Amino acid sequence: MDKARSNLYKTRMSRLLRRTLFPESHQYVVPDAAWTRCAFTVLRAGKAITAPDHRIARDSYPGQDILFCKAGRGFVSSEGRTISVGRNQLMWIANETPHAHWPDESDPWTVLWVRIDGPNCAAIRRKVFGDGPTLTTILKPSEMERWFQELFDVLRARDDNVDMALNHLVSELLHLMATPSPRHGGSRLPAPLRAIVSEMQHAPERPWHAEELASVTGLSPGQTRRLFQKYLQINPRRWLMRERIMMAQRLLLETDERLGTIAERCGFCDVYHFSREFKRSTGTAPRTWRRAEGT
């Protein structure tokens, strides 16, 4: 074996024998298990500088693991997909399904990670990512690193208000993941969907038939429906109904108009249809809602 190959072999073997390092490692047990039915918490969090052969694989596990790649590269298997994760990318792992993660042997990753738990995490995950891969690129990685440092400080101190602090931090993390752009007012929605959402918000009383939606988006009715489902987790009809109900709530509070007039202004065919949909959405009949809100 020549000298160059011998050095390469020794270097590779030393890397393979290197242990994964955890410069930060924190655990937390919620005092009252009922807390996670109403608020979020953090079960574990830390920083890992991984060895090339480091691998985690589970059939399922409590909570939801979220990994932020600070350096290097790795792979995550979750929900039947295997995804490459690089620097400044964040991956949310669906722990309720079989999952695994491991570093790229040629460039092992350094990750900041957190395991959260709380009410219906799977629904929150879908709200952030839709039905696609649960991977996002963090456009302001310094903000994500600041968030993790604050989390480590809270877990290290464990003050009397730790549960409220962790709930707040998880909410902030969700916002950081969903933020589409450093520019204020940016949107994660594709341009055709942004266009039709804007048009419908300005005129929810219109019927907005499939052909009319397609004329605004430039897509087929089927493609438009799929965009709504993917990015908003709702079909166009239900989204429009929600806008009409919010318009009706404003009119119930700000005017003395009769229910029939409000129903017509909001695009409902009659008072019966309006009352049925209003109660379905709010749990309260329009007249009762108006009285309860003080008008």
C-alpha positions in Angstrom: 0.0 0.0 0.0 1.5 3.4 -1.1 1.9 6.2 1.4 -1.0 8.3 0.1 -3.4 5.4 0.2 -2.2 4.4 3.6 -2.8 7.9 5.0 -6.3 8.0 3.4 -7.1 4.6 4.9 -5.9 5.7 8.4 -7.8 9.0 8.1 -11.0 7.1 7.1 -10.6 4.5 9.9 -10.1 7.3 12.5 -13.2 9.0 11.3 -15.2 5.8 11.5 -14.1 5.1 15.0 -14.9 8.6 16.2 -17.8 8.8 18.5 -20.7 11.2 18.0 -20.3 14.2 20.3 -23.1 16.0 22.1 -22.0 19.5 23.2 -25.6 20.2 24.2 -28.0 17.6 25.6 -31.1 18.4 27.6 -34.1 16.4 28.8 -37.4 17.5 30.3 -40.3 15.7 31.8 -43.6 17.5 32.0 -45.0 17.5 35.6 -48.6 16.9 34.5 -49.1 14.6 31.5 -52.4 16.5 30.7 -50.3 19.6 29.8 -49.6 18.2 26.3 -53.3 18.0 25.5 -53.6 21.7 25.6 -50.0 23.1 25.1 -46.7 22.3 23.6 -43.6 21.2 25.4 -40.0 20.0 24.7 -39.0 16.5 25.6 -35.4 16.6 24.5 -33.0 18.9 22.7 -29.4 19.2 21.9 -26.5 19.6 19.4 -24.9 16.6 17.8 -21.6 16.5 15.9 -22.1 13.1 14.3 -19.7 10.3 13.6 -20.0 9.0 10.0 -21.6 5.7 11.2 -24.1 7.3 13.5 -27.6 6.1 12.8 -31.0 6.3 14.5 -33.8 4.1 13.3 -37.2 3.5 15.1 -40.6 2.1 14.2 -42.3 4.9 16.2 -41.4 7.2 19.1 -43.1 9.7 21.4 -43.1 13.3 20.2 -41.8 14.8 17.0 -38.1 15.2 16.1 -37.1 18.4 14.3 -33.5 18.5 13.0 -31.7 21.7 11.8 -28.5 21.0 9.8 -25.8 23.5 10.9 -23.0 21.9 8.8 -22.4 18.9 6.6 -25.1 16.8 5.2 -27.3 13.9 6.2 -30.4 11.8 5.3 -33.8 11.4 6.8 -36.3 8.6 6.1 -39.8 9.7 7.2 -43.4 9.0 5.9 -42.0 6.7 3.2 -39.6 9.3 1.8 -35.8 9.4 2.1 -34.6 13.0 1.8 -31.2 14.6 1.7 -30.8 17.4 4.2 -28.0 20.0 3.8 -26.7 23.0 5.6 -29.4 25.5 6.8 -32.2 23.0 6.1 -34.7 21.8 8.6 -36.5 18.5 8.6 -39.5 17.6 10.7 -39.7 13.8 11.3 -43.0 12.1 11.7 -42.2 10.0 14.8 -45.5 8.3 14.7 -44.4 6.4 11.6 -41.2 4.3 10.9 -38.3 6.8 10.6 -34.5 7.0 10.5 -31.8 9.5 10.1 -28.0 9.3 9.5 -25.1 11.5 8.3 -23.5 11.5 4.9 -20.3 9.5 5.5 -18.2 11.8 3.4 -19.5 15.0 5.1 -21.2 14.1 8.4 -23.6 16.6 9.6 -23.7 18.7 12.7 -27.4 19.1 13.8 -29.3 21.1 16.3 -32.4 19.1 17.2 -35.5 19.3 19.4 -38.2 16.8 20.2 -41.6 18.5 20.8 -44.9 17.2 22.0 -48.3 18.7 22.2 -51.9 18.7 20.9 -52.2 17.0 17.5 -48.6 17.6 16.2 -49.4 15.8 13.0 -52.0 18.4 12.1 -49.6 21.2 12.9 -47.0 19.5 10.7 -49.5 19.3 7.8 -50.4 23.0 8.3 -46.7 24.0 8.0 -45.7 21.7 5.1 -48.9 20.5 3.5 -48.8 17.0 2.0 -45.2 17.4 0.6 -41.9 16.6 2.1 -41.4 18.1 5.6 -38.2 19.9 4.7 -37.6 23.6 4.5 -34.6 25.8 3.9 -34.2 28.4 6.7 -33.5 31.7 5.1 -32.2 33.3 8.3 -30.2 30.5 9.9 -28.9 32.9 12.6 -32.4 33.3 13.9 -32.8 29.5 14.1 -29.5 29.2 16.0 -30.6 32.0 18.3 -33.8 30.1 19.0 -31.9 26.9 19.9 -29.6 28.8 22.2 -32.6 30.3 24.0 -34.2 26.9 24.3 -31.0 25.4 25.7 -30.8 28.3 28.3 -34.5 27.6 29.3 -33.9 23.9 29.7 -30.7 24.5 31.6 -32.3 26.9 34.1 -35.7 25.2 34.5 -37.3 28.2 36.2 -40.8 28.1 37.7 -42.3 29.3 34.4 -40.5 26.7 32.3 -43.7 25.1 31.0 -45.1 28.4 29.7 -41.6 29.3 28.3 -41.4 26.0 26.4 -44.9 26.4 24.9 -43.9 29.9 23.8 -40.7 28.7 22.2 -42.4 25.9 20.3 -44.9 28.4 18.9 -42.0 30.6 17.9 -40.3 27.7 16.2 -43.4 26.9 14.1 -43.5 30.5 13.0 -39.8 30.4 12.0 -40.4 27.2 10.0 -43.4 28.7 8.2 -41.8 32.1 7.4 -41.4 32.1 3.6 -39.3 35.1 3.1 -37.1 37.7 4.9 -39.2 40.3 3.2 -42.2 41.4 5.3 -45.5 40.3 3.8 -43.9 37.4 1.8 -46.0 34.4 1.1 -45.2 30.7 0.8 -48.1 30.3 -1.7 -47.4 29.9 -5.4 -48.4 32.8 -7.6 -51.5 31.3 -9.1 -52.9 30.4 -5.6 -52.0 33.9 -4.2 -53.9 35.5 -7.1 -57.1 33.6 -6.6 -57.0 33.9 -2.8 -56.7 37.7 -3.2 -59.6 37.9 -5.7 -61.8 35.7 -3.5 -61.0 37.6 -0.3 -62.1 40.9 -2.0 -65.4 39.4 -3.3 -66.4 36.4 -1.2 -70.1 37.0 -2.1 -69.5 35.9 -5.7 -70.2 32.3 -6.6 -66.6 31.6 -7.9 -67.4 28.6 -10.1 -64.6 26.3 -11.1 -64.2 27.9 -14.5 -63.9 31.4 -12.9 -61.2 30.1 -10.5 -59.4 28.6 -13.5 -59.6 31.9 -15.4 -57.7 33.7 -12.6 -55.1 31.0 -11.9 -54.5 30.0 -15.5 -54.8 26.4 -14.4 -57.4 23.7 -14.9 -60.1 23.4 -12.2 -58.4 20.2 -11.0 -55.0 21.8 -10.7 -56.6 24.7 -8.8 -58.3 22.3 -6.3 -55.0 20.5 -5.8 -53.2 23.8 -5.0 -55.8 24.6 -2.4 -55.5 21.2 -0.8 -51.7 21.1 -0.9 -51.0 24.6 0.6 -54.2 25.4 2.5 -55.4 21.9 3.4 -59.0 22.8 2.3 -61.0 22.8 -0.9 -62.0 26.0 -2.6 -65.6 25.8 -1.6 -64.9 25.4 2.1 -62.3 28.2 1.9 -64.8 30.5 0.3 -67.4 29.5 2.9 -65.0 30.5 5.7 -64.5 34.0 4.0 -68.3 34.4 3.8 -68.8 33.6 7.4 -66.1 36.1 8.5 -67.8 38.7 6.3 -71.1 37.9 7.9 -69.6 38.2 11.4 -68.3 41.7 10.5 -71.7 42.8 9.2 -73.5 41.3 12.3 -71.3 43.4 14.6 -71.0 46.6 12.6 -74.5 47.0 11.1 -78.2 46.6 12.2 -79.1 44.9 9.0 -81.6 42.0 9.1 -80.3 38.4 8.7 -81.8 38.2 5.2 -79.9 41.2 4.0 -76.7 40.0 5.4 -77.2 36.5 3.9 -77.7 38.1 0.5 -74.8 40.4 0.8 -72.5 37.5 1.7 -73.6 35.3 -1.2 -76.0 32.9 0.5 -79.1 31.8 -1.4 -81.4 32.3 1.6 -81.5 32.8 5.4 -81.8 29.1 6.1 -78.6 28.3 4.2 -76.8 31.2 5.9 -77.9 30.1 9.4 -77.0 26.5 8.8 -73.5 27.3 7.5 -72.9 30.0 10.2 -73.8 27.5 13.0 -71.7 24.8 11.4 -68.7 27.1 11.3 -69.0 28.9 14.7 -71.2 26.5 16.7 -73.8 29.3 17.3 -76.8 30.6 15.3 -76.2 34.1 13.7 -78.8 35.9 15.9 -77.5 34.3 19.1 -73.9 35.1 18.1 -74.9 38.8 17.5 -76.4 39.1 20.9 -73.5 37.4 22.7 -71.0 39.6 21.0 -72.7 42.7 22.4 -74.6 44.1 19.4 
